[in-house]
Amino acid sequence: MRGRWQVGNRFTLLPEGKRFLPALFTAIDEARTTLYLELYLMESGTLATRVIDALCAAAGRGVTVLVLLDGYGSMKLAHADRQRMREAGVVLRFFNPLVWHHLGKNLSRDHRKLLIVDERLAFTGGFGAVDAFVEAWYEVAVRIEGPVVADWVSLFAQLWEAPLTRGRAAPRHWPEPAPIAALAENMRGRMISGRGHRYQAIRHSLHQRIATAERRLWLCTPYFVPTFSLRRRLIRAARLGFDVRLLLPGSRHDHPGIRYAGQRFYARLLRAGVRIYEFQPTFIHAKFVLVDDWASIGSCNFDHWSLQWNLEANQEVEDKGFARDVAALFERNFAASEEIHWDQWRYRPWTQRCREWIFGTLNGWMTRLR
């Protein structure tokens, strides 16, 4: 689904959990009519308990609370936590629960992260209800207000009623979202989503922006295993003299093998003039892109897995003020990173080269699964 570009919106960048988590909880506490929550990861723990408490309290005061979780990403959510939500009146459904008689079907996952409040306010980013997002991971979210929120409501409704979505409650009737009045900030944006290899609108949008870039292309992703077409575009942009930079995780990584698989592309990128920064303080799980004054923030990792199998969704914003905020965030994170230089990388040890080959080969096999 590719939403229309719309004006009259307000987008607020919320870097780090210390900013977006309080904003999320405040929005839930202030909900009056509806709450829609869609997450990939939700695991029992301190953060999940806080989320469940807030959702149950909202349901208790008469708010319609719908929670859509991925069937795999929520496997560590305890039965007691699920039951507590249901007993409080929260309607709980799961996308594509695992089945053992059709293993290929299990590859399709709902990787979106979305909270919609009263069908007037939305949040998206890379967050989840997992304690690591508070304790050890760097994340970014965006607060969304204005006409574009209606497209996020439609996106949630489509998946809630989709054939692969299961739960004790039947799908509900969804009226057409009511139009939302334009705001004075008048920021331009659109919702954009992808559904694996069948519909790669997010990927195509990024490629189009790279092709029309005039000065800079900065990309942050936690799982850098880019497609050949994306690598080719990054290299071409760097050779044309544009400021091309990648903000990637350092040694603090939840899946080190993915990091090694992506590092096998460093050599060619560095030789072409792409600047690569590895974030040092924590594991950077954020996914955001800046091309000139266009930004994209959401769930998509721009790797093979996200582009071939996952359901993803991003908020695109075209606004100079918002672009300045995103650029400032990039600059702060570049300063907290180690830049990888070609003169250094070319002499990396053979053990590093072996890891790149092994995990790169494994990743190549995985990308051929459909």
BALOBA-1460 file (C-alpha; in Angstrom, 3 decimals):
// residues 370
<rec num="1" residu="m" x="0.000" y="0.000" z="0.000"/>
<rec num="2" residu="r" x="1.356" y="3.375" z="-1.032"/>
<rec num="3" residu="g" x="-0.437" y="6.297" z="0.594"/>
<rec num="4" residu="r" x="-0.920" y="9.603" z="-1.187"/>
<rec num="5" residu="w" x="1.443" y="12.477" z="-0.543"/>
<rec num="6" residu="q" x="-0.502" y="14.828" z="1.701"/>
<rec num="7" residu="v" x="0.150" y="18.230" z="3.245"/>
<rec num="8" residu="g" x="-1.142" y="19.632" z="6.517"/>
<rec num="9" residu="n" x="0.675" y="17.157" z="8.772"/>
<rec num="10" residu="r" x="2.898" y="17.470" z="11.817"/>
<rec num="11" residu="f" x="5.821" y="15.067" z="12.224"/>
<rec num="12" residu="t" x="7.938" y="15.002" z="15.381"/>
<rec num="13" residu="l" x="11.224" y="13.084" z="15.525"/>
<rec num="14" residu="l" x="11.594" y="11.079" z="18.768"/>
<rec num="15" residu="p" x="15.136" y="9.698" z="19.092"/>
<rec num="16" residu="e" x="15.926" y="7.175" z="21.818"/>
<rec num="17" residu="g" x="13.598" y="5.360" z="24.181"/>
<rec num="18" residu="k" x="13.828" y="8.113" z="26.780"/>
<rec num="19" residu="r" x="11.865" y="10.334" z="24.391"/>
<rec num="20" residu="f" x="9.513" y="8.058" z="22.486"/>
<rec num="21" residu="l" x="8.506" y="5.674" z="25.291"/>
<rec num="22" residu="p" x="7.100" y="8.455" z="27.532"/>
<rec num="23" residu="a" x="5.324" y="9.866" z="24.458"/>
<rec num="24" residu="l" x="3.787" y="6.461" z="23.690"/>
<rec num="25" residu="f" x="2.571" y="5.930" z="27.245"/>
<rec num="26" residu="t" x="1.160" y="9.454" z="27.472"/>
<rec num="27" residu="a" x="-0.765" y="8.906" z="24.242"/>
<rec num="28" residu="i" x="-2.179" y="5.593" z="25.501"/>
<rec num="29" residu="d" x="-3.190" y="7.166" z="28.812"/>
<rec num="30" residu="e" x="-4.959" y="10.010" z="27.007"/>
<rec num="31" residu="a" x="-6.859" y="7.803" z="24.516"/>
<rec num="32" residu="r" x="-10.611" y="8.308" z="24.610"/>
<rec num="33" residu="t" x="-12.132" y="6.139" z="21.855"/>
<rec num="34" residu="t" x="-9.712" y="3.721" z="20.159"/>
<rec num="35" residu="l" x="-6.210" y="2.278" z="20.489"/>
<rec num="36" residu="y" x="-4.627" y="0.174" z="17.742"/>
<rec num="37" residu="l" x="-1.245" y="-1.411" z="18.480"/>
<rec num="38" residu="e" x="0.707" y="-3.489" z="15.938"/>
<rec num="39" residu="l" x="4.089" y="-4.954" z="16.903"/>
<rec num="40" residu="y" x="6.550" y="-7.565" z="15.723"/>
<rec num="41" residu="l" x="8.327" y="-8.102" z="19.053"/>
<rec num="42" residu="m" x="6.496" y="-8.389" z="22.362"/>
<rec num="43" residu="e" x="8.084" y="-10.457" z="25.116"/>
<rec num="44" residu="s" x="7.094" y="-10.782" z="28.742"/>
<rec num="45" residu="g" x="9.190" y="-8.509" z="30.932"/>
<rec num="46" residu="t" x="9.227" y="-5.101" z="32.561"/>
<rec num="47" residu="l" x="8.388" y="-3.083" z="29.444"/>
<rec num="48" residu="a" x="5.700" y="-5.500" z="28.262"/>
<rec num="49" residu="t" x="4.098" y="-5.349" z="31.704"/>
<rec num="50" residu="r" x="3.985" y="-1.540" z="31.543"/>
<rec num="51" residu="v" x="2.416" y="-1.700" z="28.072"/>
<rec num="52" residu="i" x="-0.156" y="-4.275" z="29.162"/>
<rec num="53" residu="d" x="-1.014" y="-2.240" z="32.265"/>
<rec num="54" residu="a" x="-1.633" y="0.838" z="30.115"/>
<rec num="55" residu="l" x="-3.698" y="-1.065" z="27.539"/>
<rec num="56" residu="c" x="-5.828" y="-2.748" z="30.209"/>
<rec num="57" residu="a" x="-6.423" y="0.583" z="31.924"/>
<rec num="58" residu="a" x="-7.566" y="2.072" z="28.623"/>
<rec num="59" residu="a" x="-9.940" y="-0.825" z="27.991"/>
<rec num="60" residu="g" x="-11.254" y="-0.391" z="31.548"/>
<rec num="61" residu="r" x="-12.299" y="3.192" z="30.846"/>
<rec num="62" residu="g" x="-14.192" y="2.175" z="27.702"/>
<rec num="63" residu="v" x="-11.556" y="2.584" z="24.970"/>
<rec num="64" residu="t" x="-11.700" y="0.015" z="22.144"/>
<rec num="65" residu="v" x="-8.229" y="-1.595" z="22.302"/>
<rec num="66" residu="l" x="-7.075" y="-3.769" z="19.388"/>
<rec num="67" residu="v" x="-3.651" y="-5.419" z="19.553"/>
<rec num="68" residu="l" x="-2.119" y="-7.176" z="16.543"/>
<rec num="69" residu="l" x="1.095" y="-9.129" z="17.156"/>
<rec num="70" residu="d" x="3.273" y="-11.223" z="14.892"/>
<rec num="71" residu="g" x="2.845" y="-14.934" z="15.559"/>
<rec num="72" residu="y" x="6.598" y="-15.525" z="15.754"/>
<rec num="73" residu="g" x="7.760" y="-12.277" z="17.344"/>
<rec num="74" residu="s" x="5.296" y="-12.726" z="20.223"/>
<rec num="75" residu="m" x="6.220" y="-16.326" z="21.065"/>
<rec num="76" residu="k" x="7.898" y="-15.192" z="24.308"/>
<rec num="77" residu="l" x="4.791" y="-13.370" z="25.487"/>
<rec num="78" residu="a" x="3.559" y="-15.499" z="28.394"/>
<rec num="79" residu="h" x="0.100" y="-17.050" z="28.360"/>
<rec num="80" residu="a" x="-0.691" y="-15.199" z="31.590"/>
<rec num="81" residu="d" x="0.035" y="-11.849" z="29.915"/>
<rec num="82" residu="r" x="-2.174" y="-12.736" z="26.953"/>
<rec num="83" residu="q" x="-4.959" y="-13.837" z="29.236"/>
<rec num="84" residu="r" x="-4.721" y="-10.685" z="31.340"/>
<rec num="85" residu="m" x="-5.277" y="-8.530" z="28.266"/>
<rec num="86" residu="r" x="-8.230" y="-10.594" z="27.099"/>
<rec num="87" residu="e" x="-9.865" y="-10.524" z="30.512"/>
<rec num="88" residu="a" x="-9.500" y="-6.728" z="30.621"/>
<rec num="89" residu="g" x="-11.296" y="-6.394" z="27.277"/>
<rec num="90" residu="v" x="-8.302" y="-5.986" z="24.972"/>
<rec num="91" residu="v" x="-8.954" y="-7.683" z="21.612"/>
<rec num="92" residu="l" x="-5.847" y="-9.688" z="20.724"/>
<rec num="93" residu="r" x="-5.038" y="-11.168" z="17.315"/>
<rec num="94" residu="f" x="-1.901" y="-12.721" z="15.769"/>
<rec num="95" residu="f" x="-0.489" y="-12.551" z="12.264"/>
<rec num="96" residu="n" x="0.573" y="-15.843" z="10.699"/>
<rec num="97" residu="p" x="1.068" y="-18.133" z="13.751"/>
<rec num="98" residu="l" x="3.735" y="-20.768" z="13.093"/>
<rec num="99" residu="v" x="2.609" y="-24.002" z="11.432"/>
<rec num="100" residu="w" x="4.755" y="-27.101" z="10.991"/>
<rec num="101" residu="h" x="2.981" y="-28.605" z="7.981"/>
<rec num="102" residu="h" x="3.913" y="-25.708" z="5.682"/>
<rec num="103" residu="l" x="7.310" y="-24.355" z="6.730"/>
<rec num="104" residu="g" x="7.690" y="-21.957" z="3.806"/>
<rec num="105" residu="k" x="4.576" y="-20.109" z="4.911"/>
<rec num="106" residu="n" x="6.296" y="-19.223" z="8.195"/>
<rec num="107" residu="l" x="8.764" y="-16.906" z="6.436"/>
<rec num="108" residu="s" x="6.180" y="-14.145" z="6.037"/>
<rec num="109" residu="r" x="6.261" y="-11.990" z="9.187"/>
<rec num="110" residu="d" x="4.583" y="-8.778" z="10.276"/>
<rec num="111" residu="h" x="7.569" y="-6.585" z="11.071"/>
<rec num="112" residu="r" x="5.611" y="-3.310" z="11.372"/>
<rec num="113" residu="k" x="5.557" y="-1.178" z="14.526"/>
<rec num="114" residu="l" x="2.544" y="1.044" z="14.904"/>
<rec num="115" residu="l" x="0.426" y="2.745" z="17.549"/>
<rec num="116" residu="i" x="-2.708" y="4.678" z="16.539"/>
<rec num="117" residu="v" x="-4.646" y="6.683" z="19.119"/>
<rec num="118" residu="d" x="-8.262" y="7.811" z="18.531"/>
<rec num="119" residu="e" x="-7.603" y="7.547" z="14.759"/>
<rec num="120" residu="r" x="-5.993" y="11.006" z="14.992"/>
<rec num="121" residu="l" x="-2.469" y="10.342" z="16.251"/>
<rec num="122" residu="a" x="0.063" y="7.680" z="15.216"/>
<rec num="123" residu="f" x="3.589" y="6.564" z="16.065"/>
<rec num="124" residu="t" x="5.886" y="4.369" z="14.012"/>
<rec num="125" residu="g" x="9.550" y="3.387" z="14.085"/>
<rec num="126" residu="g" x="11.503" y="0.272" z="14.999"/>
<rec num="127" residu="f" x="10.304" y="-0.139" z="18.588"/>
<rec num="128" residu="g" x="8.878" y="-3.184" z="20.351"/>
<rec num="129" residu="a" x="7.674" y="-4.221" z="23.795"/>
<rec num="130" residu="v" x="10.942" y="-5.886" z="24.772"/>
<rec num="131" residu="d" x="13.216" y="-4.891" z="27.667"/>
<rec num="132" residu="a" x="16.214" y="-4.598" z="25.332"/>
<rec num="133" residu="f" x="14.659" y="-1.481" z="23.798"/>
<rec num="134" residu="v" x="15.022" y="0.225" z="27.179"/>
<rec num="135" residu="e" x="18.275" y="-1.263" z="28.388"/>
<rec num="136" residu="a" x="20.560" y="-1.894" z="25.439"/>
<rec num="137" residu="w" x="19.214" y="-0.759" z="22.046"/>
<rec num="138" residu="y" x="19.213" y="2.645" z="20.352"/>
<rec num="139" residu="e" x="15.923" y="3.306" z="18.591"/>
<rec num="140" residu="v" x="14.092" y="6.126" z="16.812"/>
<rec num="141" residu="a" x="10.377" y="6.816" z="16.352"/>
<rec num="142" residu="v" x="8.238" y="9.488" z="14.734"/>
<rec num="143" residu="r" x="5.001" y="11.033" z="16.038"/>
<rec num="144" residu="i" x="2.451" y="11.552" z="13.243"/>
<rec num="145" residu="e" x="-0.503" y="13.944" z="13.208"/>
<rec num="146" residu="g" x="-2.673" y="15.169" z="10.359"/>
<rec num="147" residu="p" x="-4.427" y="13.747" z="7.275"/>
<rec num="148" residu="v" x="-1.795" y="11.042" z="6.693"/>
<rec num="149" residu="v" x="-2.935" y="9.229" z="9.867"/>
<rec num="150" residu="a" x="-6.013" y="7.988" z="7.976"/>
<rec num="151" residu="d" x="-3.721" y="5.921" z="5.725"/>
<rec num="152" residu="w" x="-2.121" y="4.317" z="8.788"/>
<rec num="153" residu="v" x="-5.606" y="3.415" z="10.067"/>
<rec num="154" residu="s" x="-6.418" y="1.783" z="6.718"/>
<rec num="155" residu="l" x="-3.135" y="-0.156" z="6.774"/>
<rec num="156" residu="f" x="-3.876" y="-1.547" z="10.246"/>
<rec num="157" residu="a" x="-7.459" y="-2.425" z="9.281"/>
<rec num="158" residu="q" x="-6.361" y="-4.358" z="6.185"/>
<rec num="159" residu="l" x="-4.046" y="-6.619" z="8.158"/>
<rec num="160" residu="w" x="-6.494" y="-7.024" z="11.046"/>
<rec num="161" residu="e" x="-8.948" y="-8.594" z="8.575"/>
<rec num="162" residu="a" x="-6.351" y="-10.463" z="6.490"/>
<rec num="163" residu="p" x="-6.660" y="-14.260" z="6.011"/>
<rec num="164" residu="l" x="-3.362" y="-14.949" z="7.835"/>
<rec num="165" residu="t" x="-4.485" y="-13.033" z="10.955"/>
<rec num="166" residu="r" x="-5.861" y="-15.275" z="13.696"/>
<rec num="167" residu="g" x="-7.464" y="-14.807" z="17.089"/>
<rec num="168" residu="r" x="-10.440" y="-15.657" z="19.216"/>
<rec num="169" residu="a" x="-12.226" y="-12.498" z="18.148"/>
<rec num="170" residu="a" x="-13.630" y="-12.226" z="14.651"/>
<rec num="171" residu="p" x="-12.571" y="-9.354" z="12.387"/>
<rec num="172" residu="r" x="-14.529" y="-6.178" z="13.016"/>
<rec num="173" residu="h" x="-16.362" y="-4.004" z="10.551"/>
<rec num="174" residu="w" x="-14.147" y="-1.075" z="9.573"/>
<rec num="175" residu="p" x="-15.891" y="2.045" z="8.320"/>
<rec num="176" residu="e" x="-14.026" y="4.342" z="5.968"/>
<rec num="177" residu="p" x="-11.637" y="6.469" z="8.080"/>
<rec num="178" residu="a" x="-13.015" y="9.944" z="8.633"/>
<rec num="179" residu="p" x="-11.066" y="12.755" z="6.940"/>
<rec num="180" residu="i" x="-8.614" y="14.554" z="9.227"/>
<rec num="181" residu="a" x="-8.311" y="18.309" z="9.035"/>
<rec num="182" residu="a" x="-5.026" y="19.788" z="7.873"/>
<rec num="183" residu="l" x="-2.749" y="21.284" z="10.548"/>
<rec num="184" residu="a" x="-1.044" y="24.645" z="10.475"/>
<rec num="185" residu="e" x="2.445" y="23.085" z="10.277"/>
<rec num="186" residu="n" x="1.595" y="21.967" z="6.731"/>
<rec num="187" residu="m" x="4.328" y="19.307" z="6.536"/>
<rec num="188" residu="r" x="4.252" y="16.968" z="3.538"/>
<rec num="189" residu="g" x="4.320" y="13.195" z="3.992"/>
<rec num="190" residu="r" x="2.952" y="9.821" z="3.086"/>
<rec num="191" residu="m" x="2.652" y="6.355" z="4.557"/>
<rec num="192" residu="i" x="4.322" y="3.628" z="2.516"/>
<rec num="193" residu="s" x="4.291" y="-0.124" z="3.114"/>
<rec num="194" residu="g" x="5.812" y="-3.261" z="1.645"/>
<rec num="195" residu="r" x="4.617" y="-6.857" z="1.546"/>
<rec num="196" residu="g" x="7.749" y="-8.888" z="0.824"/>
<rec num="197" residu="h" x="8.764" y="-9.768" z="-2.729"/>
<rec num="198" residu="r" x="5.198" y="-9.253" z="-3.964"/>
<rec num="199" residu="y" x="5.159" y="-5.506" z="-3.332"/>
<rec num="200" residu="q" x="8.352" y="-3.592" z="-2.671"/>
<rec num="201" residu="a" x="7.088" y="-0.020" z="-2.637"/>
<rec num="202" residu="i" x="9.548" y="1.010" z="0.100"/>
<rec num="203" residu="r" x="12.510" y="-0.281" z="-1.872"/>
<rec num="204" residu="h" x="11.344" y="1.351" z="-5.104"/>
<rec num="205" residu="s" x="10.764" y="4.654" z="-3.330"/>
<rec num="206" residu="l" x="14.311" y="4.634" z="-1.925"/>
<rec num="207" residu="h" x="15.774" y="3.777" z="-5.331"/>
<rec num="208" residu="q" x="13.846" y="6.649" z="-6.909"/>
<rec num="209" residu="r" x="15.125" y="9.096" z="-4.299"/>
<rec num="210" residu="i" x="18.716" y="7.950" z="-4.752"/>
<rec num="211" residu="a" x="18.386" y="8.423" z="-8.500"/>
<rec num="212" residu="t" x="17.289" y="12.042" z="-8.024"/>
<rec num="213" residu="a" x="19.630" y="12.919" z="-5.118"/>
<rec num="214" residu="e" x="21.446" y="16.233" z="-5.398"/>
<rec num="215" residu="r" x="23.833" y="16.341" z="-2.425"/>
<rec num="216" residu="r" x="23.488" y="13.695" z="0.323"/>
<rec num="217" residu="l" x="22.352" y="10.145" z="0.980"/>
<rec num="218" residu="w" x="22.571" y="8.974" z="4.597"/>
<rec num="219" residu="l" x="21.199" y="5.600" z="5.663"/>
<rec num="220" residu="c" x="20.944" y="3.951" z="9.076"/>
<rec num="221" residu="t" x="19.997" y="0.291" z="9.338"/>
<rec num="222" residu="p" x="20.776" y="-2.383" z="11.956"/>
<rec num="223" residu="y" x="20.927" y="-5.253" z="9.464"/>
<rec num="224" residu="f" x="22.999" y="-4.180" z="6.501"/>
<rec num="225" residu="v" x="22.788" y="-6.936" z="3.906"/>
<rec num="226" residu="p" x="21.824" y="-4.811" z="0.906"/>
<rec num="227" residu="t" x="20.519" y="-6.064" z="-2.407"/>
<rec num="228" residu="f" x="22.754" y="-5.810" z="-5.450"/>
<rec num="229" residu="s" x="20.599" y="-3.017" z="-6.877"/>
<rec num="230" residu="l" x="20.921" y="-0.932" z="-3.690"/>
<rec num="231" residu="r" x="24.705" y="-1.473" z="-3.532"/>
<rec num="232" residu="r" x="25.032" y="-0.406" z="-7.146"/>
<rec num="233" residu="r" x="23.042" y="2.778" z="-6.500"/>
<rec num="234" residu="l" x="25.061" y="3.672" z="-3.412"/>
<rec num="235" residu="i" x="28.325" y="3.208" z="-5.301"/>
<rec num="236" residu="r" x="27.112" y="5.221" z="-8.281"/>
<rec num="237" residu="a" x="25.972" y="8.094" z="-6.042"/>
<rec num="238" residu="a" x="29.344" y="8.170" z="-4.249"/>
<rec num="239" residu="r" x="31.272" y="8.155" z="-7.518"/>
<rec num="240" residu="l" x="29.171" y="11.088" z="-8.735"/>
<rec num="241" residu="g" x="30.437" y="13.044" z="-5.745"/>
<rec num="242" residu="f" x="27.404" y="12.917" z="-3.455"/>
<rec num="243" residu="d" x="27.814" y="12.647" z="0.332"/>
<rec num="244" residu="v" x="26.972" y="8.972" z="0.877"/>
<rec num="245" residu="r" x="27.200" y="7.670" z="4.443"/>
<rec num="246" residu="l" x="26.079" y="4.505" z="6.213"/>
<rec num="247" residu="l" x="25.375" y="4.383" z="9.956"/>
<rec num="248" residu="l" x="25.608" y="0.733" z="11.011"/>
<rec num="249" residu="p" x="25.962" y="-1.252" z="14.261"/>
<rec num="250" residu="g" x="29.368" y="-1.938" z="15.726"/>
<rec num="251" residu="s" x="30.360" y="-5.028" z="17.684"/>
<rec num="252" residu="r" x="27.283" y="-4.694" z="19.930"/>
<rec num="253" residu="h" x="24.836" y="-6.638" z="17.777"/>
<rec num="254" residu="d" x="21.957" y="-9.036" z="18.479"/>
<rec num="255" residu="h" x="22.814" y="-11.087" z="15.351"/>
<rec num="256" residu="p" x="26.600" y="-10.879" z="14.770"/>
<rec num="257" residu="g" x="26.365" y="-13.182" z="11.749"/>
<rec num="258" residu="i" x="24.272" y="-10.621" z="9.884"/>
<rec num="259" residu="r" x="26.891" y="-7.967" z="10.611"/>
<rec num="260" residu="y" x="29.617" y="-10.194" z="9.134"/>
<rec num="261" residu="a" x="27.457" y="-10.958" z="6.085"/>
<rec num="262" residu="g" x="27.093" y="-7.238" z="5.409"/>
<rec num="263" residu="q" x="30.759" y="-6.448" z="6.007"/>
<rec num="264" residu="r" x="31.746" y="-8.411" z="2.920"/>
<rec num="265" residu="f" x="30.466" y="-5.424" z="0.908"/>
<rec num="266" residu="y" x="32.552" y="-2.856" z="2.783"/>
<rec num="267" residu="a" x="35.575" y="-3.048" z="0.504"/>
<rec num="268" residu="r" x="33.846" y="-2.084" z="-2.714"/>
<rec num="269" residu="l" x="31.723" y="0.568" z="-1.020"/>
<rec num="270" residu="l" x="34.718" y="2.183" z="0.661"/>
<rec num="271" residu="r" x="36.762" y="2.189" z="-2.548"/>
<rec num="272" residu="a" x="33.871" y="3.995" z="-4.294"/>
<rec num="273" residu="g" x="33.839" y="6.724" z="-1.661"/>
<rec num="274" residu="v" x="30.973" y="5.585" z="0.572"/>
<rec num="275" residu="r" x="31.682" y="6.529" z="4.200"/>
<rec num="276" residu="i" x="30.847" y="3.819" z="6.757"/>
<rec num="277" residu="y" x="30.338" y="4.463" z="10.461"/>
<rec num="278" residu="e" x="29.877" y="1.745" z="13.094"/>
<rec num="279" residu="f" x="27.931" y="2.947" z="16.145"/>
<rec num="280" residu="q" x="29.762" y="2.235" z="19.412"/>
<rec num="281" residu="p" x="27.669" y="3.042" z="22.542"/>
<rec num="282" residu="t" x="24.932" y="0.391" z="22.095"/>
<rec num="283" residu="f" x="23.261" y="-1.736" z="19.447"/>
<rec num="284" residu="i" x="21.639" y="0.731" z="17.039"/>
<rec num="285" residu="h" x="18.326" y="-0.799" z="15.971"/>
<rec num="286" residu="a" x="16.941" y="2.336" z="14.292"/>
<rec num="287" residu="k" x="15.953" y="2.432" z="10.631"/>
<rec num="288" residu="f" x="15.955" y="5.862" z="9.002"/>
<rec num="289" residu="v" x="17.129" y="7.402" z="5.747"/>
<rec num="290" residu="l" x="17.823" y="10.952" z="4.615"/>
<rec num="291" residu="v" x="18.184" y="11.900" z="0.954"/>
<rec num="292" residu="d" x="18.498" y="15.685" z="0.580"/>
<rec num="293" residu="d" x="15.327" y="16.938" z="2.351"/>
<rec num="294" residu="w" x="13.402" y="13.640" z="2.132"/>
<rec num="295" residu="a" x="13.360" y="11.305" z="5.133"/>
<rec num="296" residu="s" x="11.964" y="7.810" z="5.673"/>
<rec num="297" residu="i" x="11.537" y="6.321" z="9.161"/>
<rec num="298" residu="g" x="9.860" y="3.075" z="10.151"/>
<rec num="299" residu="s" x="10.329" y="-0.664" z="10.357"/>
<rec num="300" residu="c" x="12.125" y="-1.507" z="7.090"/>
<rec num="301" residu="n" x="15.748" y="-2.626" z="7.408"/>
<rec num="302" residu="f" x="16.572" y="-2.442" z="3.689"/>
<rec num="303" residu="d" x="17.969" y="-5.973" z="3.760"/>
<rec num="304" residu="h" x="16.967" y="-9.115" z="1.871"/>
<rec num="305" residu="w" x="14.778" y="-10.410" z="4.684"/>
<rec num="306" residu="s" x="12.735" y="-7.233" z="5.054"/>
<rec num="307" residu="l" x="12.370" y="-6.786" z="1.315"/>
<rec num="308" residu="q" x="11.566" y="-10.394" z="0.383"/>
<rec num="309" residu="w" x="9.397" y="-11.710" z="3.209"/>
<rec num="310" residu="n" x="8.343" y="-9.150" z="5.811"/>
<rec num="311" residu="l" x="5.432" y="-6.781" z="6.008"/>
<rec num="312" residu="e" x="7.001" y="-3.364" z="6.564"/>
<rec num="313" residu="a" x="5.815" y="0.235" z="6.826"/>
<rec num="314" residu="n" x="7.592" y="3.602" z="6.850"/>
<rec num="315" residu="q" x="6.624" y="7.224" z="7.216"/>
<rec num="316" residu="e" x="8.090" y="9.387" z="4.481"/>
<rec num="317" residu="v" x="8.474" y="13.114" z="5.114"/>
<rec num="318" residu="e" x="9.495" y="15.840" z="2.702"/>
<rec num="319" residu="d" x="10.120" y="18.935" z="4.801"/>
<rec num="320" residu="k" x="13.246" y="21.040" z="5.298"/>
<rec num="321" residu="g" x="12.726" y="21.528" z="9.028"/>
<rec num="322" residu="f" x="12.209" y="17.821" z="9.662"/>
<rec num="323" residu="a" x="15.209" y="17.030" z="7.444"/>
<rec num="324" residu="r" x="17.341" y="19.326" z="9.625"/>
<rec num="325" residu="d" x="16.260" y="17.359" z="12.712"/>
<rec num="326" residu="v" x="17.096" y="14.041" z="11.059"/>
<rec num="327" residu="a" x="20.442" y="15.374" z="9.824"/>
<rec num="328" residu="a" x="21.307" y="16.576" z="13.331"/>
<rec num="329" residu="l" x="20.446" y="13.121" z="14.688"/>
<rec num="330" residu="f" x="22.721" y="11.509" z="12.101"/>
<rec num="331" residu="e" x="25.557" y="13.888" z="12.970"/>
<rec num="332" residu="r" x="25.297" y="13.101" z="16.694"/>
<rec num="333" residu="n" x="25.404" y="9.393" z="15.929"/>
<rec num="334" residu="f" x="28.308" y="9.744" z="13.481"/>
<rec num="335" residu="a" x="30.225" y="11.438" z="16.293"/>
<rec num="336" residu="a" x="29.552" y="8.442" z="18.549"/>
<rec num="337" residu="s" x="30.723" y="5.990" z="15.894"/>
<rec num="338" residu="e" x="33.982" y="4.599" z="14.567"/>
<rec num="339" residu="e" x="34.521" y="5.455" z="10.929"/>
<rec num="340" residu="i" x="35.876" y="2.590" z="8.838"/>
<rec num="341" residu="h" x="38.577" y="3.696" z="6.390"/>
<rec num="342" residu="w" x="39.754" y="1.753" z="3.345"/>
<rec num="343" residu="d" x="43.420" y="1.998" z="4.334"/>
<rec num="344" residu="q" x="42.477" y="0.259" z="7.590"/>
<rec num="345" residu="w" x="39.923" y="-2.185" z="6.207"/>
<rec num="346" residu="r" x="42.147" y="-3.574" z="3.448"/>
<rec num="347" residu="y" x="44.479" y="-5.028" z="6.128"/>
<rec num="348" residu="r" x="41.791" y="-6.716" z="8.227"/>
<rec num="349" residu="p" x="42.820" y="-10.159" z="9.554"/>
<rec num="350" residu="w" x="42.057" y="-13.399" z="7.754"/>
<rec num="351" residu="t" x="39.719" y="-14.464" z="10.570"/>
<rec num="352" residu="q" x="37.493" y="-11.482" z="9.743"/>
<rec num="353" residu="r" x="37.580" y="-12.360" z="6.044"/>
<rec num="354" residu="c" x="36.552" y="-15.952" z="6.857"/>
<rec num="355" residu="r" x="33.577" y="-14.762" z="8.904"/>
<rec num="356" residu="e" x="32.484" y="-12.533" z="6.026"/>
<rec num="357" residu="w" x="32.665" y="-15.436" z="3.577"/>
<rec num="358" residu="i" x="30.896" y="-17.966" z="5.831"/>
<rec num="359" residu="f" x="28.022" y="-15.749" z="6.881"/>
<rec num="360" residu="g" x="27.766" y="-14.132" z="3.468"/>
<rec num="361" residu="t" x="27.375" y="-17.589" z="1.903"/>
<rec num="362" residu="l" x="24.702" y="-18.554" z="4.427"/>
<rec num="363" residu="n" x="22.830" y="-15.339" z="3.755"/>
<rec num="364" residu="g" x="22.984" y="-16.012" z="0.021"/>
<rec num="365" residu="w" x="21.323" y="-19.389" z="0.540"/>
<rec num="366" residu="m" x="18.595" y="-17.801" z="2.687"/>
<rec num="367" residu="t" x="17.768" y="-15.179" z="0.058"/>
<rec num="368" residu="r" x="16.953" y="-17.946" z="-2.420"/>
<rec num="369" residu="l" x="14.233" y="-19.379" z="-0.181"/>
<rec num="370" residu="r" x="10.723" y="-18.437" z="-1.194"/>
